[in-house]
Amino acid sequence: MTAPLTPPPPPHESSENDAKAWPTAPAGYAYPAAAHDAVHEQDGPGMKTEVREAVVVTVALALCGVLLGLLWQWLAPQVPLVGDVSGKNWVVYLKDSEGEQAIGVDGTFTLLALAFGAVSAVVVFLVRRRGGVPLAVALAVGGLLGSLVAWKLGVSLGPAKDVLAHAKEVGKGVTFAAPLKLGAKGALLAWSVAALLVHLGLTALFGPRDPEPAYDYGPHDSHGPYTPHDGTQGTHGSEGPQGPQGPYGAPPA
């Protein structure tokens, strides 16, 4: 007599041993969102602090325009003029009609403004190594304001603007200096352009780098088989990590 056949158990009967056989999520995994938050913690000061620093930089550069104006008035070449009497009227003309003193006046202002722009960018970078839109705007606006202050100050401190009165004062045939004049108004942008370019280069070369997101996949290799905590070995399939395989691809009973 044969014993009655017992029906096989269900293929997926849950038990405590089966739960232990299947792999669990790796411990110590750092998800991208956590790494993203860690990066934003190092973004630097807030917007209010950056705007406050930008205002300070703008005012400081505008005040430095006083020094630029003094240097321009001191170093710029003088354009010689001569007064003469034609009938009853005074006439003023250039003593050297082919001279390049007028070009030298514009060139002196441009070179000084470029130097001021480079120095101001280096100082701002050393004080605050991070860049930012408010700081870039401060360098541009502050450089332009400093150039305007230097231009007006240099003209006011230069020779008298009334050349006819000056010619009558010094006498006929006497050489005197023409008023300080900036012919090339584009030189007013030299300070801003130099400051932006130098600061951009320094920030790109020596500025702080954003940290790379940290991914910690735990004790296993992301490209190899997964090793659960109980010592059994599984594989990563298209639907995630799988448990130990039986002869037909199904978990053993």
C-alpha positions, 0 to 999 in steps of 0.5 A: 500500500502506498502512502497518500500523496501530500500536496507540495507547499506553495512556491512562495510561503513566507517564513522567518528564514526566507526573510533572512535569506533575501538581501536588505537595503545596504547600510550607510548609503548616502542618497543624492538628496543628502549630498545635494543638501550638503553642497548647499550648506557650503554655498557661502553667505546669504543674499543680504550679506552679499548685497551689503558687501557689494555696496561697500565695494561700490562705495570704496571704488568710487572713493578711489576715483579721487586718487585716480583723478590726482594721478591723472592730473599729475601724470598727463602731458600738457597740451601747449597753447599760444595766444595772439592778437588778430586785429582787436581780437585774441586768438588761441592756437596750438603751439605744436599742431602735429603734437600727440599730447592730446592722445597722451592725455587719453592714454594716461587716463586709460592706463591708470584706469586699467591698473586701478581695475586690476588692483581693485579686483585683486584686493576684492578677491583676496578679501572675499574669495567667492564670486557672485553676481552682486560682487561682479555688479559692484566691481562694474558700477564702482569702477564706472563711478570711480572713473567719473569721479577721476574725470571730473576731479582731474578737469577741475584741478587742471589748467583754467578752462577759459583759454582766452582769459588765460591767454590775455593773462599770460600775454601775447606769444606766451605758451600756456597749458590747455585745459585737461580734457578727456577726448575718448569717453570710452576710457571711462569703461576701462576700470570696470572692464579690467576689474571684471576680467581680472576678478573672473580669471582669479575666481576661475583659477584660485576660487573654491570648488564645489564639492563632489556629491558623495555616494557611499554604497556600503560594503559591496561593489556597485558593479559586482554581486551584492553580498547580504549581511548573512553571508549569502550572495545574490545578483542585481537584476533588472528589478533590483537585488535578488535572493539565492536562485534555485535550479529554475530561477526561483528561490528554493523552498 
